[in-house]
């Protein structure tokens, strides 16, 4: 509604007199003595005079920079926001057909009725609030707290009258909306959906398992299920692999509210990503069967890394090393005497050489190979033979004399991290027996443990690491690791510190650096609501990153359907966003061509199904009622949708906002003034031409 209108100018308004005078003078001089219009009717001359007068006056007035000030009353209707839960849990009940048909029509009627007095905004939500997605109940995640956060963001400082939250109250992400730190300045009405009563149902809640295991190993499955309203009924647990049942067990349900817990050991018989289906058989009149089953995927690796311990003679260190290393299931240890070893290093990721005997060809062969080595130097080692290996460190003038050496941890060691508990335990380790002499480090080395003789701390290395010609080496200048294990067990009743120290040493030495020129990097396991991001790297002969050639990749699902993609180039590498994929196991093969050589990389990954919505099929009436109560609204059931509109209309706190709005607009921006000027020019031109002039 227009309240007032004012005309003003940047220059003094009294200058309008001169604008009118200029218009009059211009028209007077133009038509006073023009004989061409002597025969024209007086009225025609007056119209032409008046047209020129008004035209020039307006143009002169525009030079004063005039503008119009207007004052309006504006009415802003209250906004009613309908937030519709679009999660799949809504359909996990006997009334699923109602929510797909009748309920949809009822909600459309509600929107129509509300729109007569309010501005209605309708959204669906799962993980996020969405104004464009249809209400098809397909969302796999529900985040109720995010609904209110996004409403606050989208409608900040607007007149929100009420929010109608239509949901079953079941959420599996985010926080409880009752604990929102700031109360919203609007009323919340809750519309409870789904089944509010506990129904007969078996819900497979959890299947806990290792993501990785090794071929021929046994691995556990921990199964937890909840059973409602099924007393006296029977069900069967089945585990299926490669379409064959590998485990089954029958259960008789003892009460209407019970649980089933089972731990099962399975054997990994095949290499690669293995798919297991864990499922409870359905029971009579069960409300939902979707939550009876879970699919799990486990990566089965082709065996453990093999570690070889070569000993010069029997020694308690050998057993101590073997026990510590095999505490990590990723490693398998083989112990042999040097004299019994055939020299074949191919099966092994690491060789631990315990003692260096005099003039031994096997030791020289190990040193010349590309297999990483850990040398343990003790009383049976020869100084000259050790120095002859050229390991980047030498011992001088020991004359094969030995000393008791205590370990002192180097806090600046950069290759891996030792835990705080292990650092403290090392301080109580007993001494090792090692060379007494001068130590000379000839290459870049990293000392994890330094030697401490009695109470004197030295810079001489006790445990040192280096790398020569792409081969990793470690040297422990002392025997007697078995004492460390015994002392630690005596104090702590465990061997955690010794195991950590030995295993981190083994892990660093046994890991092979990837020297391939073409690499594909991706997560081997993602959820079905996550985008698949794949990175790739290509190196030239100098191992410099390049990305000139095109890189392609093909994904193949379990049904042998193929999806082809081309990577995008980054500054130095490649990246691909393959989007959202259906759950299952996928194989991939990536390829590129550099020069005349074709490089390929093959692999496998898994897309895990997201079954959070199936873990609960009973609507949370209490949560929805508490929400409505906390935010000043009411709880409605799905049969009461027709009562929502009258209730909102009766809420006196929901009202329109009337506010004044000032508007300032330059005359030069007003379009109708332009058309008036054109009309005046056209009229005058037409009359002048009709009467013999231009």
C-alpha positions, -999 to 999 in steps of 0.1 A, spaced: 0 0 0 14 34 -11 14 58 19 32 89 4 51 101 -27 75 130 -28 95 146 -57 129 160 -49 161 171 -67 198 173 -60 198 210 -69 173 235 -54 138 228 -65 131 265 -73 152 260 -104 122 243 -119 110 279 -129 140 282 -152 132 248 -167 97 259 -175 110 292 -188 135 275 -210 108 253 -225 85 282 -231 112 303 -247 124 275 -269 88 268 -282 80 305 -286 111 313 -307 105 282 -328 69 289 -337 65 327 -334 76 338 -369 75 305 -388 54 313 -419 51 277 -429 24 272 -404 3 303 -413 -23 281 -430 -24 256 -402 -54 256 -378 -47 274 -345 -53 243 -325 -26 225 -345 -1 252 -338 -10 252 -301 -5 214 -299 30 216 -316 39 246 -293 28 227 -262 46 195 -273 79 213 -277 73 233 -245 67 201 -224 96 182 -241 122 209 -234 109 215 -199 112 179 -190 147 176 -205 158 207 -186 142 193 -154 162 160 -158 194 181 -156 184 188 -119 188 151 -111 153 147 -98 142 116 -79 110 102 -64 107 92 -27 79 67 -20 68 51 12 50 18 11 33 -5 37 44 -41 30 28 -72 45 50 -102 49 31 -134 54 43 -159 80 64 -187 65 52 -223 72 79 -248 66 70 -285 61 100 -307 67 92 -342 54 112 -371 65 122 -390 33 140 -419 49 134 -455 41 124 -463 77 90 -447 71 80 -477 49 93 -504 74 57 -511 86 24 -525 76 11 -491 65 37 -485 38 11 -484 11 -7 -456 30 24 -434 31 30 -439 -7 -6 -430 -17 -32 -415 7 -6 -397 28 9 -379 -2 -26 -366 -12 -33 -355 24 -1 -335 25 -9 -318 -8 -43 -308 6 -25 -294 37 -2 -273 15 -31 -260 -5 -51 -250 27 -21 -234 44 -12 -214 12 -44 -194 16 -30 -175 46 6 -184 47 37 -187 25 44 -224 25 79 -239 19 81 -277 15 113 -297 19 123 -333 22 152 -344 44 174 -374 51 210 -364 57 203 -328 45 173 -306 38 164 -306 1 138 -285 -16 139 -303 -50 139 -340 -42 106 -359 -45 91 -375 -14 99 -412 -23 112 -425 10 146 -435 -3 171 -417 20 194 -441 39 205 -416 66 184 -394 89 198 -363 106 171 -345 126 193 -319 142 206 -308 108 170 -299 98 169 -271 123 204 -260 115 196 -257 78 163 -239 84 182 -213 105 207 -209 76 182 -207 48 156 -185 65 178 -162 87 159 -131 97 127 -141 79 92 -144 94 90 -181 101 57 -188 117 60 -226 123 78 -257 112 58 -289 106 82 -318 112 68 -350 96 89 -379 107 91 -412 126 116 -396 150 143 -422 142 176 -406 135 210 -422 129 233 -392 124 238 -359 142 227 -351 177 194 -353 195 174 -322 183 161 -317 219 196 -306 228 198 -277 204 217 -249 221 195 -221 208 157 -223 209 142 -215 174 120 -184 174 91 -203 159 66 -231 168 73 -267 159 44 -290 152 53 -327 149 35 -352 127 44 -387 138 48 -412 109 56 -449 108 45 -475 132 43 -464 168 38 -498 183 65 -525 187 60 -550 159 72 -586 154 106 -582 139 141 -596 138 167 -569 135 203 -578 126 220 -549 144 257 -556 140 281 -579 123 316 -571 136 345 -584 116 381 -578 105 384 -559 72 416 -578 63 427 -614 69 451 -638 54 446 -669 32 440 -701 53 435 -680 85 404 -682 106 386 -649 113 357 -642 137 323 -628 130 305 -613 160 268 -612 154 242 -592 174 205 -593 167 174 -580 185 141 -599 184 107 -583 192 73 -599 199 83 -633 188 82 -655 219 81 -692 211 89 -687 174 119 -701 156 145 -686 132 176 -697 116 209 -679 111 227 -686 78 260 -674 65 264 -677 27 296 -674 7 297 -680 -31 261 -691 -31 269 -719 -6 258 -720 31 289 -723 52 272 -719 86 237 -723 100 221 -725 134 185 -727 146 172 -706 175 140 -707 195 130 -673 208 125 -673 245 107 -640 251 90 -610 234 121 -589 239 153 -608 235 186 -607 217 208 -631 199 246 -629 202 269 -653 183 306 -655 176 316 -676 146 350 -685 132 353 -688 94 382 -698 73 396 -676 45 398 -700 16 401 -676 -14 422 -646 -22 407 -612 -29 376 -594 -16 352 -620 -3 314 -614 0 296 -630 29 258 -628 35 246 -630 71 209 -636 74 182 -646 98 152 -664 83 119 -646 84 92 -653 110 55 -653 105 39 -619 102 73 -601 106 68 -564 100 101 -560 79 125 -585 64 149 -559 51 167 -557 84 172 -595 87 203 -594 65 237 -578 62 264 -581 35 300 -580 46 332 -578 26 366 -590 37 399 -586 19 418 -619 19 455 -614 13 478 -639 -3 496 -649 29 517 -632 54 551 -615 49 578 -640 54 607 -631 78 638 -652 79 660 -655 110 695 -669 102 714 -678 134 750 -688 137 742 -712 166 713 -719 191 705 -688 211 676 -676 233 674 -644 212 660 -665 183 630 -676 203 625 -641 217 626 -625 182 602 -651 168 577 -647 195 577 -609 193 574 -608 155 546 -634 153 526 -614 178 517 -595 147 496 -617 125 510 -601 93 543 -619 97 554 -655 95 588 -663 108 612 -690 96 643 -697 117 673 -715 103 710 -720 110 733 -702 85 749 -735 77 715 -750 67 704 -721 45 703 -728 7 708 -691 -2 672 -685 -17 661 -651 -5 631 -647 -29 604 -658 -4 615 -634 23 608 -597 29 634 -594 56 664 -614 68 675 -611 104 711 -622 107 720 -632 143 758 -630 146 784 -625 118 808 -655 118 842 -653 102 845 -654 64 809 -666 57 797 -665 20 760 -666 30 764 -633 49 781 -617 19 753 -630 -4 727 -614 18 746 -581 19 749 -581 -19 711 -588 -24 682 -563 -25 665 -580 5 664 -558 36 686 -571 65 688 -567 102 722 -575 116 725 -584 153 761 -583 164 771 -603 195 798 -623 211 800 -647 181 805 -619 156 839 -610 140 848 -574 139 868 -575 107 841 -595 88 815 -570 100 835 -540 88 841 -558 55 803 -557 48 806 -519 44 772 -512 60 780 -475 65 793 -480 101 824 -497 114 839 -507 148 876 -500 154 900 -514 180 875 -536 198 900 -565 195 868 -586 199 863 -574 234 827 -571 246 809 -549 271 775 -546 288 755 -519 270 723 -503 283 698 -488 258 692 -450 257 663 -439 235 670 -411 210 639 -388 211 649 -372 178 646 -405 158 625 -397 127 617 -430 109 588 -442 131 572 -433 165 578 -452 197 549 -450 222 553 -433 255 548 -465 275 575 -483 255 598 -453 259 594 -457 297 599 -494 296 631 -492 276 647 -473 306 644 -505 327 657 -529 300 688 -549 311 721 -545 292 730 -563 260 765 -577 252 782 -558 224 815 -546 209 837 -525 232 855 -501 208 852 -470 187 823 -466 164 825 -446 131 795 -438 111 803 -432 74 769 -427 58 737 -410 67 722 -431 95 694 -428 121 700 -440 156 670 -452 175 690 -464 205 723 -451 217 747 -469 240 748 -462 278 778 -477 296 770 -478 333 758 -443 341 776 -427 311 755 -419 281 774 -420 248 767 -411 211 777 -446 200 748 -464 183 731 -494 197 703 -497 172 709 -478 139 692 -477 105 704 -467 71 697 -472 34 722 -482 7 714 -487 -30 676 -488 -23 681 -515 4 672 -509 40 695 -521 68 694 -521 106 722 -530 130 718 -539 167 752 -538 184 744 -563 211 729 -597 219 705 -606 247 671 -594 236 656 -624 255 666 -605 287 645 -576 276 614 -598 273 620 -615 307 626 -582 325 596 -566 310 573 -595 319 587 -595 354 578 -558 358 546 -554 337 534 -590 332 535 -584 294 559 -580 266 542 -551 249 573 -528 248 597 -554 235 571 -565 209 565 -529 197 602 -521 194 610 -553 174 578 -551 153 582 -515 143 618 -523 133 606 -552 112 578 -533 97 601 -504 86 626 -528 71 601 -552 55 579 -526 37 589 -523 1 587 -489 -15 565 -487 -45 588 -480 -74 562 -485 -102 559 -457 -127 521 -459 -129 501 -460 -97 463 -460 -89 453 -448 -54 418 -453 -40 400 -465 -8 394 -502 -10 361 -499 9 335 -471 7 298 -467 17 272 -466 -10 264 -430 -2 300 -419 -7 315 -407 -40 343 -429 -54 374 -407 -58 404 -423 -76 438 -407 -79 465 -418 -103 502 -409 -106 525 -414 -136 563 -411 -134 589 -407 -162 623 -425 -162 637 -400 -138 608 -406 -114 593 -372 -119 556 -368 -118 540 -361 -153 505 -360 -166 506 -354 -203 493 -389 -214 456 -397 -211 446 -422 -183 416 -444 -186 399 -468 -162 372 -494 -165 351 -505 -136 333 -539 -137 306 -549 -113 295 -584 -102 271 -586 -131 300 -579 -156 286 -545 -164 314 -522 -175 318 -485 -168 345 -465 -186 360 -433 -174 388 -409 -183 408 -392 -155 409 -354 -152 444 -339 -149 455 -320 -119 487 -298 -117 510 -329 -117 488 -360 -114 453 -373 -122 420 -375 -104 386 -391 -111 352 -386 -93 332 -416 -104 302 -405 -83 279 -428 -63 280 -465 -71 256 -493 -63 268 -516 -34 289 -546 -44 324 -557 -54 340 -539 -84 371 -548 -103 391 -521 -121 418 -519 -147 435 -485 -154 458 -479 -184 479 -453 -200 506 -450 -226 540 -433 -221 561 -433 -252 558 -467 -267 551 -485 -234 516 -492 -221 512 -493 -183 482 -510 -166 471 -513 -130 444 -538 -118 426 -541 -85 394 -545 -66 373 -524 -42 340 -528 -24 310 -505 -20 293 -513 12 255 -511 16 242 -486 41 215 -502 63 212 -477 92 175 -471 86 167 -508 89 181 -510 125 149 -495 140 114 -500 128 94 -484 157 86 -447 155 99 -427 185 67 -410 197 84 -397 229 110 -378 210 85 -362 186 62 -353 216 90 -338 235 101 -317 205 66 -303 200 63 -295 238 97 -279 239 90 -256 210 54 -247 218 36 -269 193 15 -300 193 19 -336 183 -3 -350 155 -7 -385 142 -9 -393 105 -47 -397 109 -49 -361 122 -34 -342 92 -67 -323 87 -64 -307 121 -30 -291 115 -42 -261 94 -69 -250 119 -45 -254 148 -19 -231 131 -45 -205 122 -56 -203 158 -20 -197 170 -19 -160 177 19 -160 178 19 -167 140 11 -134 124 20 -113 94 46 -86 97 37 -51 85 67 -28 78 73 4 60 96 4 30 112 35 16 121 36 -21 142 63 -39 143 62 -77 159 86 -102 136 100 -128 161 90 -155 154 53 -145 116 56 -149 107 40 -182 74 58 -188 91 92 -189 112 80 -218 81 69 -236 64 103 -229 94 121 -245 92 98 -275 54 104 -278 59 142 -277 86 141 -303 66 118 -326 34 139 -322 52 171 -331 71 156 -360 39 141 -374 21 175 -372 50 195 -386 54 170 -416 16 170 -422 17 208 -424 46 210 -448 76 213 -425 102 190 -408 
